[in-house]
Amino acid sequence: MSKPLATVPEHWKAPFGPYRQAPADYGGEWWYVNPFNSKGTTGNNSPWERFAPKNQPEDAPLPDGFEAIFGKRPEFKDFTDRTAWTTARNHWDQNLKQFKAAGLPLWLGQEQKAELDTLYQSWDMGKPHFYGGRYGEMVRWPNSEVQDFEQAAHFAAFYPHHVIAIYQAELAEHGLEVPVGKRHPFVPPHVFPEPDEDAA
């Protein structure tokens, strides 16, 4: 679909033209309305409801622990195109909408959490942050090199070495290198081939 515009000529504006202005909480831009994008979630002629996330009021406080886990709301200046920005913002908004609480599950004690902190940090993932959200009890590593890397809390707590191996495999998928001495033994050898294997 065509991108919304900041301004349009008067004769393009509804009711005589095909452009309608989104409300301020959706960005206030002018959207081209046609039969393929006209239906929003609350009615016709509001495509911004489907294609643009609603802005959260600036003064609305975030739930405790949310920003430490998911970061600040994505801003357009941090992206190279509108599509990537809109996708990131939608994802952030959905996480906020379905966020329940930050903190440890009832079955995980502080002593085990401290051991997990030490283990994950020793593999350069940073501290794990536990939270309840759209997929139940989950863990994220906000300081890791793989953006949005997360796992189920139970899996991360009881099978940490499997999680570390998955993380390192994702590093490889993103074209990031893991020093030879830091490669986890659970990661298959072909994930990080030696230089002579690449040349062969």
Backbone torsions as a table, in degrees:
resi	resn	phi	psi	omega
1	MET	NA	159.4	-179.1
2	SER	-71.6	150.3	-178.5
3	LYS	-74.0	146.1	174.9
4	PRO	-67.7	152.0	-176.7
5	LEU	-113.6	148.1	178.5
6	ALA	-69.1	-39.8	177.5
7	THR	-140.8	154.0	175.3
8	VAL	-140.8	156.2	176.5
9	PRO	-60.1	153.7	-177.1
10	GLU	-56.3	-40.3	-175.4
11	HIS	-73.9	-6.0	175.2
12	TRP	-88.3	-15.1	-172.3
13	LYS	-81.5	146.5	174.9
14	ALA	-61.9	149.5	13.2
15	PRO	-88.9	-7.9	-176.7
16	PHE	-91.3	-27.7	179.1
17	GLY	-103.0	173.1	-175.3
18	PRO	-87.2	0.3	-176.8
19	TYR	-100.1	134.8	175.8
20	ARG	-122.9	145.2	-177.9
21	GLN	-91.0	130.8	176.5
22	ALA	-72.6	152.2	174.4
23	PRO	-60.9	160.7	-177.4
24	ALA	-57.9	-36.1	-177.7
25	ASP	-74.3	-4.0	171.4
26	TYR	-109.7	11.2	175.4
27	GLY	109.2	-17.7	176.4
28	GLY	69.4	15.0	-179.6
29	GLU	-84.3	168.3	-179.5
30	TRP	-96.1	126.0	-175.9
31	TRP	-111.6	134.3	174.7
32	TYR	-75.8	122.1	-176.9
33	VAL	-105.7	126.9	176.3
34	ASN	-139.6	174.4	-176.8
35	PRO	-60.6	-20.5	-176.2
36	PHE	-88.6	-18.6	-177.9
37	ASN	-127.2	6.0	-169.0
38	SER	-71.9	-26.2	-174.0
39	LYS	-85.0	120.0	174.9
40	GLY	-94.7	-167.2	-178.9
41	THR	-79.9	-21.1	-178.6
42	THR	-112.2	-0.6	179.8
43	GLY	159.4	-170.9	-178.2
44	ASN	-81.6	164.0	174.9
45	ASN	60.7	34.2	177.1
46	SER	-141.8	63.0	-177.0
47	PRO	-63.0	-24.5	-179.7
48	TRP	-59.3	-26.0	179.6
49	GLU	-67.0	-26.0	178.8
50	ARG	-94.2	-31.6	-169.9
51	PHE	-109.7	-6.0	178.9
52	ALA	-136.1	134.1	178.7
53	PRO	-72.5	147.9	177.3
54	LYS	-72.7	134.1	-179.9
55	ASN	-71.4	135.2	174.5
56	GLN	-79.7	135.8	177.3
57	PRO	-53.9	138.3	-175.3
58	GLU	-57.4	-32.9	-175.1
59	ASP	-91.5	0.6	-179.8
60	ALA	-73.3	121.6	-178.8
61	PRO	-72.4	143.9	175.8
62	LEU	-82.6	152.2	177.3
63	PRO	-60.1	151.3	179.7
64	ASP	-55.6	128.9	175.9
65	GLY	86.6	-12.9	-175.2
66	PHE	-64.4	-48.5	-176.0
67	GLU	-65.4	-33.7	178.2
68	ALA	-64.6	-28.3	-178.0
69	ILE	-91.9	-43.3	-173.4
70	PHE	-108.8	-6.4	-179.8
71	GLY	78.0	-175.9	178.5
72	LYS	-76.5	161.2	178.5
73	ARG	-61.9	129.8	-177.5
74	PRO	-55.5	136.9	178.3
75	GLU	-111.2	148.3	-175.3
76	PHE	-58.5	-35.1	-177.1
77	LYS	-62.3	-19.3	-178.2
78	ASP	-90.5	4.3	-176.8
79	PHE	-126.5	156.4	-179.2
80	THR	-88.9	-18.2	178.4
81	ASP	-149.3	160.5	-175.8
82	ARG	-64.9	-36.0	-177.3
83	THR	-62.7	-47.0	179.5
84	ALA	-63.2	-40.1	179.0
85	TRP	-64.8	-46.5	-179.7
86	THR	-62.0	-41.8	178.8
87	THR	-62.2	-46.8	-179.8
88	ALA	-63.8	-40.4	-179.6
89	ARG	-67.4	-41.7	177.4
90	ASN	-60.5	-43.8	-179.6
91	HIS	-62.5	-44.8	178.7
92	TRP	-61.6	-45.0	-179.8
93	ASP	-62.4	-40.8	178.7
94	GLN	-65.0	-40.9	177.3
95	ASN	-62.3	-39.7	178.5
96	LEU	-66.0	-43.8	-177.7
97	LYS	-61.5	-36.7	-174.8
98	GLN	-103.6	7.8	178.8
99	PHE	-71.0	132.1	179.5
100	LYS	-103.3	-53.7	179.4
101	ALA	-170.9	152.7	171.6
102	ALA	-93.0	148.5	177.8
103	GLY	135.5	172.2	-175.9
104	LEU	-75.8	144.9	170.4
105	PRO	-62.7	158.2	-177.4
106	LEU	-62.4	-26.9	-176.3
107	TRP	-85.8	-0.7	-177.7
108	LEU	-114.1	123.0	-178.6
109	GLY	-89.5	165.4	-178.9
110	GLN	-64.2	-34.6	-179.5
111	GLU	-65.7	-44.1	177.9
112	GLN	-66.8	-36.4	177.8
113	LYS	-62.4	-40.5	178.9
114	ALA	-63.4	-39.1	177.3
115	GLU	-64.9	-40.4	178.2
116	LEU	-65.8	-40.7	177.3
117	ASP	-55.9	-48.7	-178.1
118	THR	-62.7	-44.4	-177.9
119	LEU	-64.3	-51.2	-177.3
120	TYR	-65.4	-36.6	178.1
121	GLN	-66.8	-34.0	179.7
122	SER	-66.9	-19.2	177.2
123	TRP	-103.4	20.1	174.0
124	ASP	62.3	33.9	177.3
125	MET	-102.1	-15.3	-174.0
126	GLY	83.3	179.3	-178.6
127	LYS	-74.7	140.6	174.1
128	PRO	-78.0	139.9	177.1
129	HIS	-114.7	118.4	-179.3
130	PHE	-89.1	144.6	177.9
131	TYR	-159.9	162.6	173.1
132	GLY	-106.8	130.9	-177.3
133	GLY	-152.4	-149.9	-172.7
134	ARG	-61.5	-29.2	-178.4
135	TYR	-108.0	22.1	-179.9
136	GLY	91.3	-146.2	-178.7
137	GLU	-81.6	120.4	-173.7
138	MET	-131.7	169.5	175.5
139	VAL	-133.3	139.5	173.0
140	ARG	-126.1	155.8	175.9
141	TRP	-120.0	84.8	-174.6
142	PRO	-60.3	-24.5	-177.5
143	ASN	-98.1	9.9	178.7
144	SER	-80.1	168.9	-178.0
145	GLU	-84.6	-11.5	177.9
146	VAL	-100.0	112.3	-177.3
147	GLN	-63.4	135.8	176.6
148	ASP	65.9	20.3	177.5
149	PHE	-68.7	125.9	178.5
150	GLU	-150.5	159.8	179.6
151	GLN	-144.3	162.8	174.7
152	ALA	-62.9	141.4	-175.3
153	ALA	-59.3	-43.8	-178.5
154	HIS	-62.3	-43.7	179.6
155	PHE	-63.2	-44.5	-178.6
156	ALA	-67.3	-31.0	-177.9
157	ALA	-80.5	-37.4	-172.6
158	PHE	-105.5	-13.6	178.4
159	TYR	-132.3	53.4	-173.0
160	PRO	-61.6	-32.9	-177.9
161	HIS	-71.1	-30.0	173.1
162	HIS	-66.5	-40.3	179.2
163	VAL	-64.1	-42.2	179.0
164	ILE	-61.4	-41.8	178.7
165	ALA	-64.5	-41.6	177.3
166	ILE	-61.9	-43.6	179.6
167	TYR	-60.0	-46.0	-179.2
168	GLN	-66.1	-35.7	175.9
169	ALA	-63.8	-37.4	177.3
170	GLU	-69.0	-34.9	174.2
171	LEU	-56.7	-45.8	179.9
172	ALA	-62.0	-40.5	179.3
173	GLU	-62.2	-30.6	179.6
174	HIS	-88.4	6.3	178.5
175	GLY	77.4	18.1	-179.9
176	LEU	-98.9	144.2	-175.2
177	GLU	-96.6	147.7	172.1
178	VAL	-116.8	124.2	-179.8
179	PRO	-54.3	147.1	-175.7
180	VAL	-52.7	-44.2	-178.7
181	GLY	-69.4	-12.1	-178.0
182	LYS	-106.9	2.9	-178.8
183	ARG	-76.9	129.1	-177.5
184	HIS	-73.6	140.2	-178.1
185	PRO	-65.3	-17.4	178.7
186	PHE	-78.1	-14.6	-179.6
187	VAL	-78.4	126.3	179.8
188	PRO	-57.7	142.7	-176.2
189	PRO	-56.6	-32.7	-175.7
190	HIS	-70.9	-14.1	-179.2
191	VAL	-65.8	-39.7	177.0
192	PHE	-120.3	77.7	-177.6
193	PRO	-65.5	149.5	176.8
194	GLU	-71.0	155.9	-178.5
195	PRO	-53.6	-38.5	-177.9
196	ASP	-70.7	-25.9	176.1
197	GLU	-70.5	-36.3	178.6
198	ASP	-64.9	-37.7	-176.5
199	ALA	-74.0	-24.0	-175.9
200	ALA	-71.3	NA	NA
